[in-house]
Amino acid sequence: MSSFSHKIDEWMKEAETRPESAVTIVKLVAKRLRELTERNEELLTENIALQNGTRVEEYQKRIAHLEYQLDLLKRRFGADEPLLAELPATSIEKSTLSLLTYNTYGRIFRTEINSDLETLGRIADETLQNSEQPRLLAVPSNEEVLLLFTSGRVSTCAVSNIATVEIGNEWTWDKAALPDEPRAGEFLACVMPISSLPLSDFFLQISRRGCVKKTMTTMAQSILGNHYLGKGTLQKSDQPFDVTLCRKIDLFAAFVTIEGKLLGLDINELSYSTEERIKLTASDYVIASFMPHVNKSMLFVTQTGKVIQREPSSFELSKSPLVKGQALIPPLRLEQGVRFIGAASVRDEDRIVVLDSKGNINIHEAGSIMGAGSVKAEGLILSFDVIQAEIWEDLNP
């Protein structure tokens, strides 16, 4: 402030010596006074916030969110990771593998898998084939998952807190766990592992009609605190389908529609607002999204168990909005009723978990499936998920 007073003295002398510069000097003084007034108001607001506790509460929330992310890192890497080597190894232990089978009503079957199994169990549901298809997610049992609902609401849940069902038995949905019951007018859209949140840059949302939205993970504290990520849709008839965590170095993302359209996206060129990225027919909609990898094949599965394999080198990125995408199912096959039920990026050493229309959940070797060009199942294939080779090998080291 003393330096400002000294400047005023200099300006006053300048004005007396050169009256023509008085207007300019008055403007400089007015500008500086405005800056000081604004800063004074900021300090006053800060002081009031500290006195009434709102700023303290904000800091407490930030600390709680940092502790939550630290816990996620410890779960993901364990105490032996150099970055976390100095941290106490509380509640960190070798994890088992869990398969989550969930439906739109929020019901979840959790089964703990071991490497000796081929058949996990059977869902007893006569309407299984004609209803909204259940989805599968294989995750470590010490993982934390995020539940995204069609309203845009989110919640988190530790996998270990979801009750297990006995392997090899017949299961009914009324006996399944219900960690967060959908509210009136909403359904469970997807379940996503969230332990990589501290190492990720974006939430990437895909809707049923091909809308895409990217949200920075720096917003995670607000998103998780307010339990709201948003729908990521533009049309009232559209619904959220999937959300995944990704990094800037991931570069590419893909989604696939039931009628065989494949669309590639450059993650770093995506907007932070919801945008429609593909032109779909009225009967078409998104049924899978995944991150292509150079050392993995892209695997597409039809409802009849037919397997289509593509290498990442054939992957084309969409440069403009509202493109039609790459057609992977020929028109004649479409007329015959062939449809995709899922897609993923896989290696021969991975395992594929498959749910068929009879309710059977079985595990297959990815290499044998790609070699045979088909998946054996009772009836039609409803959904599948990939168990990465590294995770599978950890089950029986």
QUIRA-V146227 format. One record per pair of residues at least 4 apart in sequence whose C-alpha atoms are under 6 Angstrom apart, sorted by the first residue. I is the first residue (numbers start at 1). GAP is how many residues later the second one is. D is the distance in whole Angstrom. If there is no record, write none. Layout:
BEGIN
((I;GAP;D) (I;GAP;D))
END
This chain:
BEGIN
((14;4;6) (15;4;5) (15;6;6) (15;7;5) (49;4;6) (49;5;5) (49;6;5) (50;5;5) (69;129;6) (72;123;5) (74;4;5) (76;119;6) (77;4;6) (79;5;6) (79;6;6) (79;10;5) (80;5;6) (81;4;6) (95;46;6) (95;47;6) (96;44;6) (96;45;5) (97;15;6) (97;16;5) (97;42;6) (97;43;4) (97;44;5) (98;13;5) (98;14;4) (98;15;6) (98;40;6) (98;41;5) (98;42;6) (98;43;5) (99;11;6) (99;12;5) (99;38;6) (99;39;4) (100;9;6) (100;10;5) (100;36;6) (100;37;5) (101;7;6) (101;8;5) (101;34;6) (101;35;5) (102;5;6) (102;6;4) (102;32;5) (102;33;6) (103;4;6) (103;31;5) (104;83;5) (104;84;5) (105;82;6) (106;72;6) (106;75;6) (106;82;5) (107;69;6) (107;70;6) (107;71;5) (108;68;5) (108;69;5) (109;67;5) (110;54;5) (110;55;6) (111;53;5) (111;54;6) (115;280;6) (118;244;6) (118;245;5) (119;243;4) (120;47;5) (120;48;5) (120;241;6) (120;242;6) (121;46;6) (121;47;4) (121;48;5) (121;49;6) (121;240;6) (122;48;5) (122;237;5) (122;238;4) (123;47;6) (123;48;5) (123;236;4) (124;47;6) (124;48;5) (127;4;6) (129;228;5) (136;249;6) (141;18;6) (141;19;6) (143;16;6) (144;13;6) (144;14;4) (144;15;6) (144;49;6) (144;50;6) (145;11;6) (145;12;5) (145;47;5) (145;48;4) (145;49;5) (146;9;6) (146;10;4) (146;45;6) (146;46;5) (147;7;5) (147;8;5) (147;44;5) (148;6;5) (148;41;6) (148;42;5) (149;4;5) (149;38;6) (149;39;4) (149;40;5) (150;36;5) (150;37;5) (150;39;6) (150;89;6) (150;90;6) (151;35;6) (152;76;6) (152;77;6) (152;78;4) (152;79;4) (153;74;6) (153;75;4) (154;73;5) (154;74;5) (155;72;6) (182;4;6) (182;5;6) (189;52;6) (190;52;6) (200;46;5) (200;47;5) (201;15;6) (201;16;5) (201;46;5) (202;13;5) (202;14;4) (202;15;5) (202;43;6) (202;44;5) (203;11;6) (203;12;5) (203;41;6) (203;42;5) (204;9;6) (204;10;5) (204;39;5) (204;40;5) (205;7;6) (205;8;5) (205;37;6) (205;38;4) (206;5;6) (206;6;5) (206;35;6) (206;36;5) (207;4;5) (207;32;6) (207;33;4) (207;34;5) (208;31;6) (208;33;5) (208;77;5) (208;78;5) (209;76;5) (210;66;6) (210;67;6) (210;68;6) (211;22;6) (211;64;5) (211;65;4) (211;66;6) (212;62;6) (212;63;6) (213;19;6) (213;59;6) (213;60;6) (213;61;5) (214;58;5) (215;57;6) (220;4;6) (221;4;6) (222;4;6) (223;4;6) (223;5;5) (223;6;6) (231;9;6) (232;42;6) (251;15;6) (251;16;5) (252;13;6) (252;14;5) (252;15;6) (253;11;6) (253;12;5) (253;38;5) (254;9;6) (254;10;5) (254;35;6) (254;36;6) (255;8;6) (255;33;6) (255;34;4) (256;5;6) (256;6;5) (256;30;6) (256;32;5) (257;4;5) (257;28;5) (257;29;4) (257;30;5) (258;27;6) (258;29;6) (258;81;5) (258;82;5) (259;25;6) (259;80;5) (260;67;6) (260;68;5) (260;69;5) (261;64;5) (261;65;5) (261;66;5) (262;63;5) (262;64;5) (263;62;5) (264;52;6) (264;53;4) (264;54;6) (265;52;5) (265;53;6) (277;44;5) (277;45;5) (278;44;4) (278;45;5) (278;46;6) (279;43;5) (279;44;6) (279;45;5) (280;4;6) (287;55;6) (288;54;5) (288;55;6) (290;54;6) (292;53;6) (294;18;6) (296;49;6) (296;50;5) (296;51;5) (297;13;6) (297;14;5) (297;48;6) (297;49;5) (298;11;6) (298;12;5) (298;13;6) (298;46;6) (298;47;5) (299;9;6) (299;10;5) (299;44;5) (299;45;5) (300;7;6) (300;8;5) (300;43;4) (301;5;6) (301;6;5) (301;39;6) (301;41;6) (302;4;5) (302;37;5) (302;38;4) (302;39;5) (303;38;6) (303;77;5) (303;78;5) (304;76;5) (305;69;5) (305;70;5) (306;68;4) (307;66;5) (307;67;5) (333;5;6) (334;4;5) (341;42;6) (348;18;5) (348;19;4) (349;40;5) (350;16;5) (350;37;6) (350;38;5) (350;39;4) (351;13;6) (351;14;5) (351;15;5) (351;35;6) (351;36;5) (352;11;6) (352;12;5) (352;14;6) (352;33;6) (352;34;5) (353;9;6) (353;10;4) (353;31;5) (353;32;5) (354;7;6) (354;8;5) (354;30;4) (355;5;6) (355;6;5) (355;27;6) (355;28;5) (356;4;6) (356;24;6) (356;25;4) (356;26;5) (357;22;6) (357;23;5) (367;4;6) (369;4;6) (369;5;6) (369;6;6) (393;4;6))
END
